[in-house]
Amino acid sequence: MAGKPGRRGWGHVVRMRSKRYQASYVWPLGGPRHYAPITYTAKTDAEHWLGNERRLIERGEWTRPAERAAAATVAGMTLAVYGDQWIEQRKLKPRTRSLYKSQFTRLIEPTLGKLPVTSITPVRIRGWYAALDAGTKRQNSQAYGLLHSILATAVKDGLLASNPCQIDGAMNIHREREPVVLSVRDMGRLAEAAPDNRRALILLSAWCGLRWGEVSELRRQDLSEGCEILTVARSVTRRDGKTYIDTPKTGKPRKVVLPPHIREAVKHHLDVHVAAEPDALLFPNSRGGHLNDKVFADSVFRPALKAIGREGVRIHDLRHFAGTQTARVANLVETMQRLGHSTAKASLQYQQQVDGRDVIIADALSKLADQEVGA
C-alpha cells in the first residue's frame, strides 16, 4: 500500500513501497490527475518537478505531461526509425513498399539514418546527394524523391520548420536509355515472327499500351465476347520471391477498346490457346502460372526481333510504341486515359471525357496501321 501524500500547497508527493517518491497533481481543477514520468529517490526532486509544472501553468505554456513526453520521444527520433515507420504506415502496393525499403536501406540510411530528424538540414542533404553514385542518376532521383516525401511528413508532424530537400531538379527522372519505338510495319512483322501462342501478347501490349504486369495477368473474363473491349482490372508483380495480384498501377481499372485490326488475332488466341474457364490466364507459362518477363524476353521476344533484323528493343518499348501511335490520333488526355497514366491534373480532366471517344481512337489506330503497312 502506498504511503500518505506529503503535505504541500499544490500537488501530491507519495512515498511508494519501493521507497521512491511519486509526484502528481490535478489540472485543470476537477480534471484528471497527471503523474511525473518517473519516480524519484529524493522527495525534493519530486517537489522540484511539481514546481516546474506549476510554473508552466502560470506562464500559459502547460500541456499534458504525457503529450510532452511523447513529443520529446518523437523529437529525438532518428531518420532510420522515422523513415521505417513512414514506409510501414503508408498505404502502398507490396512491390512499392519493397522498393521503398530497398532504396531507403541502401541509399539513405547509411549516411543519414543515425541523425535525429530534427537535425537534418539542407547542407546535410546536399552532402548526401553529392556523394551518391553519379552513374545511377535515375536511382538517385528516386531516392531523393522518397526522402523528400518522408521529410515533408516530418514538416507536417512539426519536427521540421521546412523541408530540407531543396535541390533544384533532383527529382527529375533521368532516362538511362531512350526507348526504341518500332515502326508500324516492323511491329506487325514482330508479331508475325512470334510463336502463335504469344502473338496476341505482343499485339495487345503494342496497340493497347499494357504494362507487363497487366498483360500477364489478363484472363478470359477481361475480354468482351467479340474482343472489342478489354478491361484492365488487375496487375501482377513479383517481389522478394512472392507473387502479388493487385489493382493496376493507377489503383483503379480501365477499359480499353481494341483496334479492329487486332481483334481476329485475339479471338484466335482465345479459341486455340486459352482454357474455357472465365478466370483462365490468357498467357500462362508452361506450368499454368504467370509468365515471367525475363523468360518471355529470352524465349520469344529477342528471337522474334532477331528474325526481323532488329535488336536493342525491350518489352516495355511496346508500351512506348502504344503511346507514340495513340498520340498521333488522340489528344494528350485521351492518350493518358488509354494508357492508364495518372496525375492530379489529368485525373480532373478525365471526368470530362466522353466514353465513346476510345472507340474512335481504336478505329483511327487501325486505319493508321492499314495505311502504313499497305504503303
QUIQUI-V690920 format. One record per residue. N is the residue number from 1. RES is the residue in one small letter. PSI is psi in whole degrees, -180 to 180 (* if undefined). Layout:
BEGIN
<<N	RES	PSI> <N	RES	PSI>>
END
This chain:
BEGIN
<<1	m	134> <2	a	155> <3	g	179> <4	k	150> <5	p	142> <6	g	145> <7	r	126> <8	r	169> <9	g	-30> <10	w	131> <11	g	175> <12	h	141> <13	v	122> <14	v	133> <15	r	120> <16	m	170> <17	r	-30> <18	s	0> <19	k	13> <20	r	164> <21	y	136> <22	q	128> <23	a	143> <24	s	165> <25	y	163> <26	v	125> <27	w	137> <28	p	173> <29	l	131> <30	g	-1> <31	g	-162> <32	p	162> <33	r	135> <34	h	137> <35	y	148> <36	a	147> <37	p	-18> <38	i	168> <39	t	162> <40	y	149> <41	t	-28> <42	a	136> <43	k	-35> <44	t	-32> <45	d	-39> <46	a	-42> <47	e	-35> <48	h	-41> <49	w	-43> <50	l	-40> <51	g	-41> <52	n	-39> <53	e	-41> <54	r	-40> <55	r	-37> <56	l	-40> <57	i	-46> <58	e	-33> <59	r	-3> <60	g	23> <61	e	9> <62	w	138> <63	t	165> <64	r	136> <65	p	-38> <66	a	-37> <67	e	-40> <68	r	-39> <69	a	-41> <70	a	-41> <71	a	-39> <72	a	-38> <73	t	-45> <74	v	-40> <75	a	-32> <76	g	2> <77	m	134> <78	t	162> <79	l	-33> <80	a	-46> <81	v	-46> <82	y	-44> <83	g	-40> <84	d	-43> <85	q	-40> <86	w	-46> <87	i	-41> <88	e	-32> <89	q	-13> <90	r	148> <91	k	97> <92	l	152> <93	k	151> <94	p	-43> <95	r	-39> <96	t	-42> <97	r	-44> <98	s	-40> <99	l	-45> <100	y	-43> <101	k	-43> <102	s	-46> <103	q	-43> <104	f	-45> <105	t	-40> <106	r	-38> <107	l	-25> <108	i	-51> <109	e	-41> <110	p	-35> <111	t	-41> <112	l	-8> <113	g	-35> <114	k	-9> <115	l	139> <116	p	141> <117	v	-38> <118	t	-15> <119	s	0> <120	i	125> <121	t	166> <122	p	-35> <123	v	-44> <124	r	-40> <125	i	-43> <126	r	-40> <127	g	-43> <128	w	-46> <129	y	-38> <130	a	-26> <131	a	-8> <132	l	154> <133	d	118> <134	a	-16> <135	g	-3> <136	t	62> <137	k	-41> <138	r	-45> <139	q	-40> <140	n	-42> <141	s	-41> <142	q	-42> <143	a	-41> <144	y	-42> <145	g	-39> <146	l	-47> <147	l	-40> <148	h	-43> <149	s	-41> <150	i	-46> <151	l	-23> <152	a	-37> <153	t	-37> <154	a	-34> <155	v	-45> <156	k	-33> <157	d	-4> <158	g	12> <159	l	-24> <160	l	145> <161	a	-33> <162	s	164> <163	n	122> <164	p	-7> <165	c	96> <166	q	27> <167	i	117> <168	d	130> <169	g	1> <170	a	-25> <171	m	2> <172	n	124> <173	i	124> <174	h	122> <175	r	130> <176	e	-14> <177	r	149> <178	e	140> <179	p	148> <180	v	114> <181	v	116> <182	l	158> <183	s	165> <184	v	-41> <185	r	-46> <186	d	-31> <187	m	-40> <188	g	-41> <189	r	-37> <190	l	-45> <191	a	-40> <192	e	-31> <193	a	-14> <194	a	155> <195	p	153> <196	d	-36> <197	n	0> <198	r	-4> <199	r	-43> <200	a	-29> <201	l	-45> <202	i	-42> <203	l	-43> <204	l	-40> <205	s	-42> <206	a	-38> <207	w	-14> <208	c	-5> <209	g	37> <210	l	142> <211	r	161> <212	w	-44> <213	g	-27> <214	e	-47> <215	v	-33> <216	s	-8> <217	e	2> <218	l	142> <219	r	163> <220	r	-41> <221	q	-13> <222	d	-9> <223	l	139> <224	s	167> <225	e	-39> <226	g	10> <227	c	31> <228	e	-35> <229	i	135> <230	l	129> <231	t	117> <232	v	95> <233	a	-16> <234	r	165> <235	s	144> <236	v	138> <237	t	156> <238	r	126> <239	r	134> <240	d	38> <241	g	5> <242	k	151> <243	t	132> <244	y	133> <245	i	124> <246	d	-173> <247	t	165> <248	p	172> <249	k	-36> <250	t	-11> <251	g	0> <252	k	151> <253	p	163> <254	r	155> <255	k	136> <256	v	130> <257	v	126> <258	l	134> <259	p	137> <260	p	-32> <261	h	-10> <262	i	-2> <263	r	-39> <264	e	-39> <265	a	-38> <266	v	-41> <267	k	-44> <268	h	-43> <269	h	-44> <270	l	-42> <271	d	-35> <272	v	-35> <273	h	-3> <274	v	135> <275	a	161> <276	a	-21> <277	e	142> <278	p	-33> <279	d	14> <280	a	134> <281	l	141> <282	l	-35> <283	f	67> <284	p	163> <285	n	-175> <286	s	-19> <287	r	2> <288	g	-1> <289	g	-167> <290	h	138> <291	l	131> <292	n	136> <293	d	-35> <294	k	-40> <295	v	-43> <296	f	-43> <297	a	-44> <298	d	-39> <299	s	-24> <300	v	-55> <301	f	-53> <302	r	-42> <303	p	-38> <304	a	-40> <305	l	-44> <306	k	-36> <307	a	-28> <308	i	8> <309	g	27> <310	r	145> <311	e	169> <312	g	10> <313	v	136> <314	r	162> <315	i	-42> <316	h	-17> <317	d	-19> <318	l	-37> <319	r	-36> <320	h	-37> <321	f	-46> <322	a	-44> <323	g	-41> <324	t	-46> <325	q	-40> <326	t	-38> <327	a	-21> <328	r	-22> <329	v	1> <330	a	162> <331	n	177> <332	l	-47> <333	v	-41> <334	e	-38> <335	t	-45> <336	m	-39> <337	q	-44> <338	r	-37> <339	l	-8> <340	g	29> <341	h	156> <342	s	119> <343	t	163> <344	a	-44> <345	k	-45> <346	a	-36> <347	s	-37> <348	l	-37> <349	q	-25> <350	y	-33> <351	q	-20> <352	q	-1> <353	q	147> <354	v	128> <355	d	-35> <356	g	-12> <357	r	-32> <358	d	-29> <359	v	-43> <360	i	-42> <361	i	-44> <362	a	-43> <363	d	-41> <364	a	-36> <365	l	-41> <366	s	-40> <367	k	-40> <368	l	-44> <369	a	-44> <370	d	-41> <371	q	-45> <372	e	-33> <373	v	-35> <374	g	-11> <375	a	*>>
END
